[in-house]
Amino acid sequence: MPSEPTSKQERDTRRAEKVAALQKQQAQQRRRRTIGIVVAAVAAVAVVAVILGFVVSGAGKPTASTTSSAIRGLKLYPKLPQTHVDGTTVDYQKLYGMDPPAGGEHWSVWLNCGVYNQPQRNENAVHDLEHGALWITYDPAKLSAADVSTLVAKLPSTYVTVSPYPGLPTPVVASAWGAQVQLSGVSDARLAQFVTKYWRSASSPEPTAPCTGGLDGPGKVG
């Protein structure tokens, strides 16, 4: 008959079992870590693929800040400077290709919003645009007094400046900071579209700044 195992043999057997169990546990942990690394790597590749897909699909396409399909004929002027140049006459046509201006360098005192029957200084009116106001200019040679009244009635009562601007390419030009549209007259439906999109718009540099407490220009009537 086989002899009974000695105490030493029993201890060796138990030690071997513990070692085997520990090795098995460590192998399982290594396997789990490997699976986790693989899953993370696959997820990272998927994220990169999604990002690249967005980049590729958007390559060469204008962003929302540089285009608009809703307002026909809308011109946008991105990245205009907001520098104050008090006492300096700014040539907006030469610098930015726009007349009347729709942003850019201007004077530190803004024009109080309202209705004027005389032309206003560009450099003060542009400051209104910085504050989220609209500047609606019209050619007095192309609109009657009744037309002007109709125009004013279509506009909000605040954060809008209306003034004559002789020599405009069209009867009415609507301007906001970095945006402008030439209108065929006071009945042009694009006026309402422009007001809806840009009046006190968050796209202006300082949409919560005041449009009063500045300068009353000549000929303020409302």
KELO-88754 format. One line per field, with one value per residue: residue number from 1; x, y, z of N, C-alpha, C, O, CB in turn. Coordinates in pm, whole numbers, plus 50000, padded with zeros to 5 digits. Glycine has a CB too. Layout:
pos	(NUM  ...)
n.u	(X  ...)
n.v	(Y  ...)
n.w	(Z  ...)
ca.u	(X  ...)
ca.v	(Y  ...)
ca.w	(Z  ...)
c.u	(X  ...)
c.v	(Y  ...)
c.w	(Z  ...)
o.u	(X  ...)
o.v	(Y  ...)
o.w	(Z  ...)
cb.u	(X  ...)
cb.v	(Y  ...)
cb.w	(Z  ...)
//
This chain:
pos	(1  2  3  4  5  6  7  8  9  10  11  12  13  14  15  16  17  18  19  20  21  22  23  24  25  26  27  28  29  30  31  32  33  34  35  36  37  38  39  40  41  42  43  44  45  46  47  48  49  50  51  52  53  54  55  56  57  58  59  60  61  62  63  64  65  66  67  68  69  70  71  72  73  74  75  76  77  78  79  80  81  82  83  84  85  86  87  88  89  90  91  92  93  94  95  96  97  98  99  100  101  102  103  104  105  106  107  108  109  110  111  112  113  114  115  116  117  118  119  120  121  122  123  124  125  126  127  128  129  130  131  132  133  134  135  136  137  138  139  140  141  142  143  144  145  146  147  148  149  150  151  152  153  154  155  156  157  158  159  160  161  162  163  164  165  166  167  168  169  170  171  172  173  174  175  176  177  178  179  180  181  182  183  184  185  186  187  188  189  190  191  192  193  194  195  196  197  198  199  200  201  202  203  204  205  206  207  208  209  210  211  212  213  214  215  216  217  218  219  220  221  222)
n.u	(50084  50039  50238  50143  50128  50386  50409  50561  50537  50266  50258  50411  50247  50017  50135  50209  49957  49855  50036  49977  49713  49748  49901  49713  49524  49671  49718  49457  49408  49598  49493  49247  49338  49464  49246  49104  49279  49279  49009  48991  49172  49043  48813  48929  49031  48792  48677  48863  48820  48559  48594  48771  48601  48411  48578  48671  48427  48347  48537  48642  48391  48189  48151  47889  47928  48023  47856  47523  47226  46973  46912  46893  47155  47303  47586  47881  48122  48376  48574  48629  48808  48788  48889  48934  48951  48962  48895  49001  48929  48775  48833  48617  48546  48788  48938  48779  48604  48337  48049  47772  47942  47981  48089  48414  48705  48638  48489  48514  48285  47948  47676  47362  47093  46816  46588  46695  46706  46913  47235  47469  47773  47997  48182  48080  47830  47901  47988  47746  47666  47847  47739  47525  47318  47115  47183  47002  47010  46916  46866  46802  46722  46584  46375  46054  45906  45692  45764  45986  45862  45712  45920  46041  45832  45840  46043  46215  46168  46384  46746  46804  46918  46820  46890  46947  47151  47314  47363  47360  47385  47146  46796  46764  46980  47062  47242  47441  47670  47933  47769  47559  47299  47172  46882  46583  46389  46143  45959  46083  46112  46333  46420  46279  46371  46640  46632  46524  46732  46963  46918  47020  47186  47372  47601  47719  47982  47937  47664  47503  47558  47482  47260  47199  47274  47498  47604  47402  47333  47321  46997  46816  46510  46352)
n.v	(49880  50232  50476  50711  51065  51282  51551  51755  51705  51752  52023  52117  52045  52201  52453  52447  52436  52686  52851  52783  52869  53146  53209  53154  53349  53581  53550  53576  53842  53971  53905  54039  54305  54324  54293  54524  54725  54680  54729  55000  55108  55052  55206  55461  55480  55479  55722  55904  55851  55943  56217  56286  56235  56439  56657  56616  56608  56867  57018  57286  57397  57679  57821  57866  58121  58259  58249  58260  58113  58200  58469  58641  58776  58863  59006  58924  59013  58893  58883  59154  59441  59593  59829  60144  60459  60740  61063  61010  60983  60716  60521  60327  60200  60167  60019  59796  59743  59830  60037  60192  60149  59833  59768  59744  59955  60231  60517  60593  60688  60612  60648  60767  60550  60574  60772  60963  61262  61353  61287  61072  61051  60808  60677  60697  60574  60313  60217  60169  59937  59757  59722  59562  59679  59777  59940  60121  60248  60491  60610  60937  61046  60849  60763  60860  61088  60952  60691  60667  60686  60451  60268  60309  60223  59952  59860  59762  59942  60004  59988  60038  60235  60480  60651  60901  60840  60954  60857  60579  60241  60111  60169  60123  60019  59770  59726  59535  59438  59321  59226  59277  59392  59483  59651  59656  59838  59978  59780  59542  59208  59101  59271  59225  58967  59017  59180  58998  58812  58956  59165  59281  59063  58779  58748  58990  59199  59317  59259  59326  59580  59934  60138  60392  60702  60793  60976  61226  61262  61502  61622  61448  61288  61104)
n.w	(50000  49928  50089  50346  50275  50379  50622  50512  50243  50211  50266  50053  49842  49889  49861  49594  49476  49551  49418  49154  49141  49181  48956  48760  48818  48771  48498  48402  48472  48309  48062  48070  48083  47836  47664  47736  47650  47376  47314  47387  47204  46962  46997  47004  46745  46608  46692  46587  46319  46286  46341  46134  45927  45955  45911  45650  45510  45547  45423  45229  45227  45297  45626  45874  45960  45746  45533  45397  45311  45323  45282  45001  44810  45025  45177  45345  45589  45733  46039  46104  46218  46546  46630  46795  46651  46704  46574  46328  45988  45836  45555  45441  45207  45071  45258  45327  45124  45128  45126  45221  45543  45718  45960  46124  46184  46405  46575  46930  47052  47029  46797  46896  46871  46644  46442  46175  45978  45836  45688  45862  46056  45951  46120  46379  46354  46286  46529  46655  46523  46625  46873  46829  46695  46409  46101  45893  45589  45342  45008  44960  44720  44598  44751  44870  45112  45223  45167  45336  45585  45576  45571  45824  45986  45954  46111  46418  46729  46879  46898  46630  46366  46145  45854  45596  45304  45066  44723  44726  44598  44567  44651  44930  45191  45413  45708  45932  46194  46015  45812  45528  45311  44998  44912  44715  44769  44999  45023  44989  45062  45186  45379  45621  45668  45713  45942  46126  46141  46218  46402  46708  46724  46841  46700  46668  46799  47059  47177  47395  47471  47516  47311  47343  47518  47399  47130  46994  46666  46389  46293  46424  46454  46571)
ca.u	(50000  50120  50256  50076  50220  50439  50367  50634  50478  50137  50283  50456  50130  49932  50206  50201  49820  49843  50112  49901  49596  49796  49940  49590  49463  49751  49693  49326  49422  49668  49400  49150  49407  49485  49116  49072  49364  49230  48880  49019  49236  48940  48728  49004  49034  48658  48661  48944  48754  48444  48646  48821  48486  48357  48672  48671  48299  48332  48648  48607  48257  48182  48087  47770  47968  48067  47759  47383  47144  46837  46892  46954  47239  47368  47732  47936  48258  48425  48698  48651  48868  48702  48978  48888  49044  48901  48952  49048  48827  48803  48791  48565  48548  48925  48988  48697  48520  48195  48002  47806  48017  47913  48182  48553  48753  48535  48517  48477  48150  47850  47562  47238  47002  46696  46561  46760  46674  47038  47340  47544  47914  48016  48263  47994  47725  47958  47991  47614  47665  47924  47651  47413  47213  47112  47187  46923  47035  46836  46904  46689  46679  46508  46260  45973  45884  45600  45843  46068  45771  45682  46042  46057  45726  45873  46162  46202  46175  46513  46864  46802  46943  46774  46941  46974  47287  47309  47451  47359  47364  47005  46721  46782  47085  47055  47374  47468  47814  47983  47668  47492  47221  47118  46739  46523  46297  46087  45874  46167  46090  46459  46439  46230  46464  46764  46604  46508  46859  47077  46886  47075  47236  47490  47718  47783  48083  47889  47519  47431  47599  47370  47248  47165  47379  47615  47601  47291  47381  47235  46872  46745  46367  46281)
ca.v	(50000  50355  50539  50840  51178  51347  51691  51839  51685  51820  52168  52143  52033  52320  52566  52435  52472  52832  52913  52761  52958  53283  53223  53158  53481  53680  53532  53634  53988  54014  53891  54148  54429  54322  54319  54665  54807  54663  54800  55144  55144  55050  55323  55581  55482  55516  55865  55973  55836  56034  56354  56304  56239  56574  56751  56595  56646  57012  57085  57370  57451  57794  57797  57947  58259  58324  58233  58250  58079  58246  58607  58657  58893  58904  59012  58909  59064  58831  58922  59298  59497  59676  59932  60282  60548  60872  61173  60965  60946  60581  60494  60191  60141  60127  59918  59675  59724  59848  60174  60229  60047  59732  59728  59784  60062  60331  60606  60535  60732  60560  60731  60722  60492  60652  60811  61090  61309  61399  61183  61060  61016  60663  60624  60684  60477  60177  60174  60111  59799  59677  59697  59477  59757  59779  60072  60117  60371  60502  60718  61032  61074  60735  60738  60975  61097  60844  60568  60664  60653  60309  60197  60316  60144  59809  59831  59769  60079  60021  59926  60061  60372  60506  60781  60911  60814  60982  60785  60434  60166  60072  60262  60097  59924  59730  59684  59491  59415  59214  59177  59386  59354  59594  59625  59726  59940  59955  59660  59425  59111  59066  59358  59152  58856  59072  59222  58877  58742  59033  59263  59242  58927  58740  58752  59121  59190  59357  59266  59375  59717  60026  60214  60527  60754  60829  61103  61258  61323  61608  61585  61337  61318  60998)
ca.w	(50000  49925  50221  50367  50251  50499  50643  50417  50112  50211  50254  49916  49753  49907  49805  49449  49439  49564  49309  49031  49145  49161  48816  48682  48841  48700  48355  48373  48477  48188  47950  48078  48045  47691  47600  47758  47563  47238  47302  47389  47078  46858  47018  46964  46599  46562  46715  46487  46189  46285  46330  45998  45837  45960  45849  45505  45453  45552  45357  45116  45239  45387  45753  45896  45985  45624  45425  45434  45196  45347  45238  44868  44793  45149  45176  45479  45605  45857  46107  46096  46340  46632  46684  46803  46581  46722  46499  46197  45890  45787  45418  45449  45074  45040  45352  45339  45007  45160  45141  45358  45616  45799  46066  46108  46272  46429  46688  47059  47090  46935  46760  46957  46773  46619  46304  46139  45842  45778  45691  45986  46042  45947  46231  46496  46325  46290  46669  46682  46473  46721  46987  46788  46627  46263  46038  45770  45514  45220  44918  44961  44583  44547  44838  44909  45256  45259  45166  45458  45696  45564  45609  45970  46049  45942  46190  46564  46781  46948  46835  46486  46320  46009  45809  45452  45261  44922  44632  44744  44474  44564  44735  45073  45227  45554  45756  46068  46203  45929  45719  45457  45194  44920  44894  44602  44818  45133  45020  44967  45170  45252  45495  45738  45692  45769  46080  46208  46158  46269  46506  46838  46708  46918  46613  46683  46905  47192  47158  47514  47498  47491  47187  47388  47606  47319  47059  46904  46543  46337  46229  46490  46457  46640)
c.u	(50088  50126  50184  50175  50264  50388  50434  50572  50344  50156  50325  50339  50043  49998  50196  50061  49800  49915  50036  49780  49636  49833  49816  49524  49539  49730  49559  49332  49492  49576  49298  49213  49427  49356  49079  49152  49315  49100  48902  49081  49134  48850  48798  49010  48899  48634  48739  48877  48635  48489  48695  48706  48424  48447  48668  48541  48280  48440  48599  48469  48257  48111  47966  47806  48008  47970  47619  47304  47005  46811  46967  47034  47310  47520  47781  48082  48314  48552  48730  48715  48770  48779  48912  48994  48988  48975  49000  48929  48865  48749  48745  48565  48687  48971  48911  48607  48373  48163  47852  47877  47928  48006  48322  48592  48646  48574  48461  48339  48052  47742  47439  47144  46876  46681  46619  46719  46796  47140  47420  47688  47931  48080  48183  47887  47777  47965  47856  47609  47740  47837  47528  47300  47221  47121  47119  46940  46950  46886  46786  46640  46590  46386  46187  45961  45791  45674  45927  45982  45735  45801  46057  45954  45754  45984  46133  46221  46306  46622  46855  46831  46900  46824  46958  47122  47292  47407  47455  47335  47219  46929  46746  46897  47073  47189  47367  47619  47853  47883  47595  47415  47165  46974  46681  46428  46240  46000  45953  46155  46217  46488  46397  46321  46591  46743  46594  46643  46961  47043  46929  47128  47360  47616  47785  47879  48030  47737  47441  47468  47486  47375  47195  47279  47506  47599  47473  47350  47286  47108  46800  46599  46288  46373)
c.v	(50125  50418  50672  50953  51240  51489  51782  51828  51756  51971  52203  52140  52157  52443  52565  52475  52623  52903  52901  52854  53102  53308  53232  53295  53590  53671  53593  53787  54042  54010  54003  54282  54436  54353  54466  54756  54800  54740  54950  55190  55149  55172  55450  55593  55526  55666  55946  55967  55929  56177  56380  56311  56376  56672  56739  56642  56796  57087  57162  57430  57570  57756  57888  58093  58332  58305  58234  58221  58138  58384  58626  58786  58940  58901  59008  58951  59009  58897  59071  59348  59584  59794  60069  60374  60691  60979  61138  60931  60812  60567  60349  60122  60089  60012  59787  59650  59738  59996  60174  60116  59953  59680  59777  59891  60171  60418  60548  60577  60681  60664  60678  60669  60577  60682  60950  61129  61372  61285  61187  61019  60864  60609  60612  60577  60334  60125  60117  59965  59707  59637  59615  59551  59737  59923  60058  60250  60371  60620  60816  61069  60964  60701  60868  60979  60986  60710  60556  60629  60505  60225  60193  60228  59994  59765  59830  59913  60106  59951  59929  60208  60381  60643  60782  60892  60833  60897  60635  60363  60120  60167  60247  59998  59896  59673  59639  59469  59295  59161  59294  59330  59479  59559  59711  59836  59901  59831  59532  59330  59076  59156  59286  59034  58905  59114  59100  58813  58823  59136  59210  59099  58902  58739  58889  59116  59220  59370  59317  59518  59813  60090  60354  60574  60789  60968  61115  61326  61432  61552  61468  61374  61208  60898)
c.w	(50000  50061  50225  50340  50381  50507  50543  50280  50101  50194  50112  49818  49763  49845  49652  49399  49445  49450  49178  49025  49121  49015  48726  48694  48765  48548  48315  48374  48352  48067  47950  48038  47895  47617  47615  47667  47420  47218  47298  47258  46964  46871  46974  46813  46544  46578  46612  46350  46177  46265  46189  45898  45834  45889  45698  45444  45452  45479  45237  45121  45333  45517  45766  45916  45858  45507  45481  45308  45208  45288  45106  44861  44918  45133  45320  45480  45736  45909  46090  46225  46416  46691  46685  46742  46585  46643  46360  46108  45827  45645  45411  45312  45041  45129  45343  45219  45036  45181  45115  45433  45696  45907  46035  46207  46285  46547  46817  47106  46984  46908  46830  46850  46761  46472  46280  45998  45774  45782  45820  45959  46050  46074  46361  46474  46329  46433  46711  46639  46568  46840  46950  46721  46476  46216  45903  45699  45387  45138  44911  44822  44528  44632  44866  45061  45304  45262  45293  45578  45694  45609  45761  46040  46044  46037  46340  46612  46855  46869  46682  46461  46174  45968  45658  45422  45110  44843  44652  44610  44457  44656  44884  45089  45377  45597  45901  46075  46118  45829  45655  45338  45129  44882  44782  44644  44953  45138  44997  45087  45245  45371  45622  45771  45760  45914  46171  46239  46236  46377  46643  46835  46794  46832  46614  46801  47046  47189  47279  47549  47458  47353  47217  47478  47533  47260  46978  46781  46495  46274  46293  46505  46529  46705)
o.u	(50195  50030  50164  50292  50190  50331  50373  50557  50310  50083  50282  50332  49999  49931  50177  50048  49736  49865  50029  49749  49567  49802  49813  49474  49479  49725  49547  49272  49452  49579  49265  49151  49410  49356  49029  49099  49309  49084  48842  49047  49138  48814  48736  48995  48892  48577  48687  48878  48612  48432  48664  48713  48387  48401  48661  48540  48207  48435  48523  48431  48320  48023  47943  47723  48026  48002  47599  47313  46926  46698  47090  46987  47372  47576  47729  48156  48300  48627  48844  48678  48678  48736  48842  49112  48968  49098  49038  48838  48974  48633  48823  48582  48702  49035  48971  48540  48291  48239  47808  47873  47817  48001  48347  48520  48574  48677  48372  48280  48071  47719  47412  47118  46835  46752  46593  46700  46784  47133  47437  47720  47884  48037  48214  47856  47705  47951  47851  47555  47700  47858  47436  47196  47320  47073  47170  46890  46917  46940  46680  46529  46526  46302  46249  46001  45810  45648  45937  46024  45728  45785  46083  45984  45698  46017  46036  46282  46334  46595  46895  46775  46939  46803  46981  47208  47275  47518  47545  47273  47174  46992  46749  46911  47074  47244  47296  47688  47812  47910  47571  47457  47117  46947  46725  46390  46283  45969  45894  46185  46211  46571  46470  46346  46642  46828  46650  46665  47039  47135  46880  47116  47441  47727  47898  47860  48073  47685  47322  47417  47403  47479  47151  47370  47609  47582  47439  47409  47180  47111  46729  46567  46167  46326)
o.v	(50127  50414  50738  50942  51248  51542  51877  51927  51813  52037  52304  52219  52212  52527  52669  52540  52682  53000  52996  52910  53175  53412  53308  53350  53677  53773  53655  53853  54144  54097  54058  54362  54542  54429  54528  54853  54902  54808  55020  55296  55239  55235  55537  55702  55601  55730  56043  56064  55988  56251  56484  56384  56426  56758  56839  56706  56849  57209  57110  57505  57564  57671  57976  58181  58453  58342  58211  58294  58127  58413  58626  58893  59047  58805  59079  58929  59074  58959  59108  59302  59642  59852  60106  60368  60753  60987  61226  60859  60797  60597  60259  60001  59978  59918  59679  59547  59668  60069  60158  60000  59988  59562  59842  59915  60200  60397  60463  60510  60705  60756  60557  60737  60644  60626  61042  61045  61436  61198  61293  60962  60800  60507  60527  60499  60243  60005  60026  59880  59592  59532  59600  59492  59687  60015  59993  60353  60266  60716  60779  61119  60982  60620  60973  60884  60932  60627  60447  60552  60441  60123  60088  60166  59918  59647  59892  59995  60221  59865  59833  60296  60299  60741  60677  60924  60737  60868  60569  60419  60093  60240  60346  59904  59989  59585  59698  59481  59182  59059  59396  59234  59570  59452  59824  59920  59803  59782  59425  59368  59027  59122  59286  59005  58842  59086  59100  58765  58766  59190  59107  59025  58992  58730  58902  59037  59156  59482  59348  59573  59778  60095  60426  60498  60812  61065  61024  61433  61451  61446  61396  61478  61221  60803)
o.w	(50061  50138  50122  50377  50479  50411  50493  50208  49997  50121  50057  49724  49661  49785  49589  49296  49357  49393  49100  48920  49048  48958  48629  48596  48703  48480  48209  48290  48297  47981  47845  47968  47834  47520  47521  47613  47350  47117  47217  47206  46881  46771  46912  46758  46446  46490  46557  46275  46071  46185  46130  45799  45727  45814  45627  45339  45369  45473  45154  45032  45439  45518  45682  45891  45859  45394  45600  45210  45115  45248  45103  44902  44917  45081  45406  45384  45840  45834  46064  46333  46357  46791  46591  46778  46480  46644  46283  46149  45771  45620  45380  45304  44988  45081  45351  45213  44977  45245  45001  45390  45737  45942  45934  46304  46190  46611  46815  47190  46865  46988  46826  46751  46856  46388  46357  45911  45669  45868  45880  45855  46145  46128  46444  46565  46371  46457  46794  46710  46588  46900  47030  46693  46423  46282  45812  45745  45332  45191  44860  44807  44424  44591  44883  45129  45413  45348  45351  45664  45799  45676  45819  46142  46123  46043  46384  46544  46889  46785  46614  46527  46091  46040  45598  45505  45035  44888  44599  44520  44346  44732  44957  45011  45458  45532  45983  45974  46144  45766  45719  45273  45197  44827  44759  44562  45014  45247  44986  45201  45358  45456  45721  45888  45853  45999  46281  46350  46314  46439  46688  46933  46817  46885  46566  46893  47142  47197  47266  47646  47374  47287  47127  47511  47596  47333  46902  46791  46555  46211  46223  46563  46546  46767)
cb.u	(49904  50065  50406  50018  50153  50594  50398  50781  50461  50059  50393  50562  50048  49904  50353  50234  49720  49899  50252  49856  49524  49917  50029  49493  49461  49900  49696  49222  49500  49792  49330  49093  49542  49540  49006  49098  49510  49209  48787  49113  49347  48856  48689  49147  49072  48551  48707  49085  48709  48363  48759  48916  48383  48337  48814  48695  48186  48329  48754  48620  48158  48109  48184  47693  48082  48202  47785  47332  47136  46809  46941  46845  47157  47326  47783  47921  48261  48450  48814  48519  48994  48642  49107  48857  49067  48897  49062  49140  48811  48740  48908  48424  48502  49020  48980  48614  48544  48157  48076  47680  48116  47862  48182  48577  48886  48398  48457  48579  48143  47789  47541  47172  46966  46698  46408  46915  46560  47092  47434  47477  48000  48102  48384  47928  47663  48098  48031  47504  47727  48047  47607  47360  47226  46983  47335  46772  47186  46685  46941  46729  46801  46597  46304  45833  45825  45482  45935  46139  45643  45643  46165  46044  45593  45913  46271  46304  46058  46506  46879  46664  47094  46618  47075  46927  47335  47337  47586  47249  47455  46986  46576  46650  47228  46941  47476  47387  47857  48029  47568  47594  47108  47205  46663  46451  46185  46008  45769  46315  46029  46573  46360  46087  46499  46812  46472  46418  46916  47142  46734  46968  47268  47470  47678  47677  48195  47954  47469  47459  47730  47369  47155  47027  47410  47639  47724  47185  47399  47311  46898  46808  46314  46192)
cb.v	(50001  50454  50560  50850  51285  51345  51739  51800  51537  51789  52213  52041  51908  52345  52564  52291  52402  52879  52848  52615  52947  53310  53103  53047  53514  53662  53383  53585  54028  53927  53755  54158  54439  54186  54228  54702  54760  54513  54763  55179  55044  54920  55334  55577  55344  55437  55902  55913  55691  56022  56378  56190  56138  56619  56725  56447  56581  57056  56984  57292  57343  57911  57819  57896  58264  58271  58104  58378  57928  58248  58710  58655  59003  58812  59140  58764  59221  58683  58839  59372  59578  59590  59939  60322  60502  60910  61231  60842  61056  60474  60522  60193  60244  60246  59971  59684  59591  59767  60272  60268  60113  59616  59577  59833  60121  60264  60746  60573  60889  60430  60734  60835  60348  60781  60807  61079  61410  61524  61199  60959  61087  60626  60714  60818  60506  60176  60292  60191  59792  59756  59828  59405  59907  59710  60126  60086  60384  60518  60663  61157  61092  60615  60670  60970  61235  60838  60565  60801  60739  60274  60263  60462  60172  59778  59932  59676  60105  59966  59781  60019  60411  60496  60813  61047  60669  61129  60837  60394  60045  59922  60246  60042  59978  59625  59798  59359  59394  59104  59083  59492  59255  59623  59649  59628  59963  60076  59675  59467  58984  59074  59489  59102  58784  59192  59305  58776  58707  59102  59295  59257  58900  58603  58716  59233  59284  59490  59131  59285  59752  60135  60140  60530  60655  60728  61119  61350  61218  61690  61553  61303  61337  60928)
cb.w	(50123  49824  50253  50511  50163  50498  50786  50413  50084  50341  50354  49874  49789  50056  49849  49405  49530  49699  49295  49021  49280  49252  48772  48728  48993  48733  48318  48476  48602  48164  47955  48220  48117  47647  47661  47902  47571  47206  47420  47505  47044  46867  47165  47022  46543  46637  46856  46480  46168  46414  46431  45960  45878  46104  45898  45473  45530  45692  45315  44993  45288  45320  45869  46015  46084  45585  45348  45503  45181  45494  45346  44758  44741  45265  45103  45528  45603  45836  46054  46068  46306  46744  46603  46950  46432  46870  46574  46212  45780  45881  45316  45506  44970  45056  45493  45462  44948  45285  45044  45433  45709  45711  46084  45968  46219  46453  46662  47163  47103  46988  46605  47037  46812  46700  46273  46150  45847  45852  45571  46080  46150  45828  46254  46528  46190  46227  46762  46609  46333  46769  47048  46906  46663  46209  46024  45799  45479  45254  44775  45035  44493  44539  44970  44844  45292  45160  45042  45480  45688  45420  45545  46019  45982  45800  46159  46632  46875  47092  46884  46423  46338  45997  45878  45398  45303  44897  44645  44846  44470  44609  44708  45139  45189  45577  45740  46107  46351  46012  45791  45410  45233  44793  45025  44514  44718  45178  44911  44943  45115  45153  45479  45716  45560  45685  46086  46138  46023  46157  46505  46948  46561  46980  46471  46703  46875  47236  47122  47633  47422  47596  47087  47464  47712  47209  46967  46973  46436  46235  46089  46628  46315  46546)
//
